[in-house]
């Protein structure tokens, strides 16, 4: 029995899609446990590129794939994603895809509210994807949410819509939005229900049975630790807990089922949207990282901000998520740089600190302290053995391990599925 949790250790976009897809060869079950369809994962398999948002990466390999109760689900987005993936030749059936009947739904008015609030905030906006993720989580915590199971019960939906409209119509009035069309909403839900209900089950029962049957389970996180609603750069964060501990609550298994936590770490740093970013580069190096790394959001298409590797933030993420080993991705993007820098600490008020403070003001004012390493001219792209890496690339990986106090279990050297150097198998650790 093994339960491996994969979490991003930066601001997301660390290459989880590829690594999870690669680890699927060793897993029997793959589980999404938080977030929504704001988290895009790109899988490149041969000549085919799969772009996933809600679906666990295991669907491409035909693994049992579970969308857990901790995920907020836009049923229309889910139905559309299933259709697209099926059109690419992937077989998706209710015996291979399970949707937790406890998952809260994202509804059309959540999207409206998300967009309207961001627009009205002006310069104070936090850069949400405007897909309704935050408002859906608000309703979940406010005990107003419509859940997957409710789609099979029109009476439950009618009662919950009353609670929702009592809350949301007041908000909508203040934002100059029309009141919710209850009849239209009921009709939309009635039409989408048959498309998603066949996948609905008590996912926690299926998952616990898999562990009892000694199956290997891969928990697939979305976003990154620095976007965690408690531990990230608040308020420029997502609306859920990203930390590895959420894998337990967001899927319905006890924490002792987790045997290894793998932290995804890009060989440099990127961020989408607004918020503090100590090592951000507004120069040719930043532009070069973005161009070579193709740094654009999978779902949104937004350009990512780029900067040097920040060991302070990654070390903090490792502590908060109990990360046992890292998967270092996009090492090949650094090929050809004469000099590569790593942030080893921050200057704050005349002192050197080794963590990111909670204060937004201090997060925005810390200055990175850099250590410089010599780059390498030969390529790392496609390398599958550490002995074939350039000497300076090996030194770079080793220095990162020293600074963050955590070993590299996996090194990825291209977007291709098999371009991976395995140093330690998380399922055997």
Buried (B, 14 or more C-beta within 10 A) or exposed (E): EBBBBBBBBBBBBBBBBBBBBBBBEBBBBBBBBBBBBBBBBBBBBEEEEBBBBBBBBBBBBEBBBBBBBBBBBBBBBBBBBBEBBEEEEBEBEEEBBBBBBBBBBBBBBBBBBBBBBBEEEEEEBBBBBBBBBBBBBBBBEEEBBBBBBBBEBEEBBEEBBEBBBEBBBEBBEEEEBEEBEBEEBBEBBEEBBEBBBEBBBBBBEBBBEBBEEEBBBBBBBBBBBBBBBEBBBBEBBBBBBBBBBBBBBBBBBEEEBBBBBBBBBBBBBBBBBBBBBBBBBEEEBBEBBBEBBEBEBBBBEEEBBBBBBBBBBBBBBBBBBBBBBBBBBBBBBBBEBEEBBBBBBBEBEEEEBEBBBEEBEBBEBBEBBBBEBEBBEEBBEEBEEBEEBBEBBBBBBEBBBEBBEBBBBBBBBBBBBEBBBBBBBBBEB
